[in-house]
Amino acid sequence: MRIFVTLLILALLSPTVVARIYHYETEDGHKVYVDNLSRVPQQYRDQLDIREEPERSDVEESELQLQSLYRESRDDLSSYRQRLSEQLEQLEMPVMIRNNLVVAPVKLVYSGRSVKLNLVMDTGASATVLYKHALKPLRARYKRAGVAQVADGRFVPTEMLKVDRVVIGPYETKGVRTLVLDNPSGAGGAAGLLGNDFLLKAQYEIDHNRRLIIWEPNNYRLIKARISEIEAQMEQLREQIKRN
């Protein structure tokens, strides 16, 4: 969506019009003001007080309408900017970065139960690996899967757990098969590794300076560009309001 603000500025000046105001007082002391002599009863015309007051010119009316248009356009732009900012926030997710490891919050759902875990985003892992101690809230049933070699070279027994859903940011994957290790120490305080079985399906960038995952980075940049355009238009409107 793009907003274009088109403002019509009137350049023709019209002469100022003078209005006559007729004032009289009734027998009961009621003061009456009218703008036409024909509206004054005959018995009160000998006591008329006539005033002449300038009416608003066409230019003044146009300026008032223009000011109103400026403000309506500014309010519309402000509302649109707020909606875009909210979309931008939904594409940002805070993460922890420890020794160049990106640790992200992940939600697992199994048999109607769920647990939130901090997992290392590991593009070197072909599958998602979970540590068994962190899965206790799921009360899950595991299947034996064999052995796996861990970072220190040891071979450890593994089990398999098929979770109903894995959710991270705006992404959700159903029916994910994960490897489960009995490793209570975790990896840097994390509860496992989020592997390429999930990461290859997601579009994201890591903003190390702000410690954020940026989901759908192309869309994210488009939204930021639109916000910049809107802020420039709002600044132009502020200047127009000041000048008028």
C-alpha positions as a printed Julia matrix, in Angstrom:
244×3 Matrix{Float64}:
   0.0     0.0    0.0
   1.31    3.45  -0.87
  -0.14    6.73   0.19
   0.12    9.74  -2.1
  -0.78   13.08  -0.59
  -2.17   15.53  -3.15
  -2.9    19.03  -1.85
  -4.72   21.71  -3.88
  -3.46   25.24  -3.15
  -5.69   28.1   -4.3
  -3.89   31.07  -5.86
  -6.82   33.36  -6.76
  -7.58   36.05  -4.22
 -11.1    37.3   -3.63
 -11.95   40.7   -2.11
 -13.07   40.79   1.48
 -16.83   41.01   1.92
 -18.37   43.26   4.62
 -21.45   42.0    6.46
 -23.96   44.31   8.16
 -25.24   43.23  11.55
 -28.49   44.81  12.79
 -29.05   45.02  16.54
 -32.24   45.99  18.34
 -33.84   45.44  21.73
 -37.38   44.18  22.26
 -39.83   45.6   24.76
 -39.0    42.92  27.28
 -35.28   43.77  27.07
 -34.25   40.9   24.82
 -31.35   41.79  22.51
 -31.64   40.57  18.96
 -28.98   40.43  16.22
 -29.86   39.78  12.57
 -28.01   40.07   9.27
 -30.85   41.42   7.12
 -32.96   44.58   7.55
 -36.08   42.75   6.38
 -35.9    40.6    9.5
 -36.27   43.64  11.79
 -39.89   44.4   12.8
 -41.05   47.87  11.75
 -41.58   49.09  15.33
 -37.91   48.54  16.19
 -36.27   50.08  13.12
 -35.96   53.55  14.63
 -33.63   52.22  17.35
 -31.39   50.05  15.15
 -27.71   49.74  15.93
 -25.93   48.81  12.7
 -22.47   47.25  12.7
 -20.31   46.31   9.79
 -18.09   43.23  10.2
 -15.82   41.68   7.6
 -16.8    38.2    6.48
 -14.3    35.5    5.73
 -13.04   35.73   2.19
 -12.92   32.78  -0.18
  -9.16   32.66   0.36
  -9.59   32.44   4.13
 -12.1    29.64   3.73
  -9.72   27.86   1.35
  -6.87   28.18   3.82
  -9.02   26.68   6.57
 -10.0    23.81   4.31
  -6.36   23.33   3.35
  -5.3    23.22   7.01
  -7.99   20.6    7.66
  -6.78   18.57   4.69
  -3.17   18.75   5.93
  -4.18   17.46   9.35
  -6.37   14.65   8.0
  -3.55   13.53   5.72
  -1.07   13.67   8.58
  -3.36   11.57  10.8
  -3.84    9.0    8.02
  -0.09    8.75   7.51
   0.52    8.42  11.24
  -2.01    5.58  11.48
  -0.45    3.78   8.5
   3.03    4.2    9.96
   1.85    2.62  13.23
   0.46   -0.42  11.4
   3.73   -0.88   9.5
   5.75   -0.54  12.72
   3.68   -3.32  14.27
   4.36   -5.55  11.24
   8.06   -4.76  11.59
   8.08   -5.78  15.25
   6.5    -9.14  14.38
   9.48   -9.88  12.12
  11.99   -9.18  14.91
  12.79  -11.78  17.56
  15.3   -11.25  20.39
  17.95  -13.96  20.74
  20.92  -14.68  22.99
  24.39  -14.75  21.46
  27.02  -16.67  23.45
  30.47  -17.31  22.05
  29.12  -16.79  18.51
  26.3   -19.27  19.2
  22.83  -17.93  18.45
  20.33  -19.24  21.0
  16.66  -18.75  20.06
  13.39  -19.47  21.9
  11.47  -22.38  20.37
   8.07  -23.83  21.25
   7.46  -27.58  21.02
   3.96  -29.09  21.08
   3.39  -32.77  21.82
   0.11  -34.53  22.51
  -1.63  -31.35  23.68
   1.26  -30.31  25.92
   3.91  -27.71  25.12
   7.28  -26.52  26.32
   9.44  -23.54  25.43
  13.13  -24.23  25.01
  16.22  -22.23  24.15
  17.92  -23.99  21.22
  21.18  -23.25  19.45
  20.59  -22.45  15.78
  23.09  -24.88  14.25
  23.34  -24.96  10.45
  25.9   -27.73  10.84
  23.34  -30.11  12.33
  21.29  -32.08   9.83
  18.52  -32.73  12.37
  17.09  -31.05  15.44
  18.6   -32.43  18.65
  16.89  -32.09  22.03
  18.22  -32.8   25.51
  15.99  -35.15  27.44
  16.02  -33.32  30.77
  14.35  -30.28  29.16
  11.47  -32.37  27.78
  10.04  -33.58  31.09
   6.93  -31.31  30.88
   5.9   -33.14  27.69
   5.76  -36.57  29.4
   6.68  -37.96  26.0
   7.22  -41.53  24.78
  10.51  -42.06  22.98
  11.73  -44.67  20.53
  15.25  -46.0   20.44
  17.19  -44.57  17.51
  20.81  -45.81  17.88
  23.94  -43.84  18.77
  25.35  -40.44  17.86
  28.77  -38.85  18.17
  28.8   -35.66  20.22
  31.23  -32.71  20.07
  33.78  -34.24  22.45
  34.01  -37.38  20.31
  31.95  -39.65  22.5
  29.24  -41.91  21.14
  26.02  -41.68  23.11
  22.71  -43.53  22.78
  19.88  -41.6   21.13
  16.14  -41.79  21.07
  13.62  -40.42  18.61
  10.67  -38.18  19.38
   8.15  -37.0   16.81
   6.68  -33.71  18.04
   3.38  -32.38  16.73
   4.65  -28.88  16.06
   7.82  -26.81  16.25
   7.2   -23.05  16.36
   9.78  -20.29  16.11
   8.93  -16.72  15.14
   6.4   -16.74  12.27
   7.38  -20.28  11.23
   5.72  -23.52  12.2
   6.57  -27.06  11.15
   4.34  -30.05  11.87
   5.32  -33.66  12.53
   9.03  -33.01  13.2
  11.23  -35.99  14.02
  13.89  -35.03  16.57
  16.84  -36.84  18.13
  16.87  -36.92  21.93
  20.08  -37.21  23.97
  20.5   -37.63  27.68
  22.74  -34.59  28.13
  21.72  -32.55  31.19
  24.57  -30.05  30.76
  23.18  -28.83  27.42
  25.17  -26.59  25.1
  25.97  -23.24  26.64
  22.84  -23.45  28.76
  20.68  -24.36  25.77
  18.31  -27.32  25.62
  19.48  -28.64  22.26
  20.21  -27.76  18.65
  17.8   -26.45  16.02
  19.03  -28.14  12.85
  18.7   -27.76   9.11
  15.54  -29.84   9.02
  13.94  -26.62  10.21
  16.39  -23.84   9.36
  16.51  -24.56   5.63
  12.77  -23.88   5.44
  13.03  -20.44   7.04
  14.13  -17.09   5.64
  16.06  -15.12   8.23
  19.11  -13.02   9.03
  20.96  -12.54  12.32
  21.46   -8.96  13.48
  24.37   -9.5   15.86
  24.55   -5.84  16.95
  20.91   -5.72  18.07
  20.82   -9.42  19.03
  17.8   -10.11  16.83
  16.62  -12.62  14.28
  15.1   -10.79  11.31
  12.48  -13.04   9.71
  11.67  -12.6    6.01
  14.47  -10.02   5.57
  13.37   -8.87   2.09
   9.9    -8.04   3.34
  11.44   -6.48   6.44
  13.53   -4.08   4.34
  10.52   -3.14   2.19
   8.52   -2.24   5.3
  11.38   -0.14   6.66
  11.65    1.72   3.34
   7.91    2.45   3.38
   8.16    3.78   6.92
  10.97    6.13   5.84
   8.84    7.38   2.94
   5.89    8.01   5.25
   8.06    9.87   7.75
   9.32   12.12   4.94
   5.74   12.84   3.85
   4.74   13.6    7.44
   7.63   16.05   7.74
   6.48   17.8    4.54
   2.99   18.09   5.98
   4.33   19.57   9.22
   6.17   22.22   7.2
   3.03   22.97   5.16
   1.0    23.39   8.35
   3.58   25.83   9.73
   3.62   27.89   6.55
  -0.14   28.08   6.35
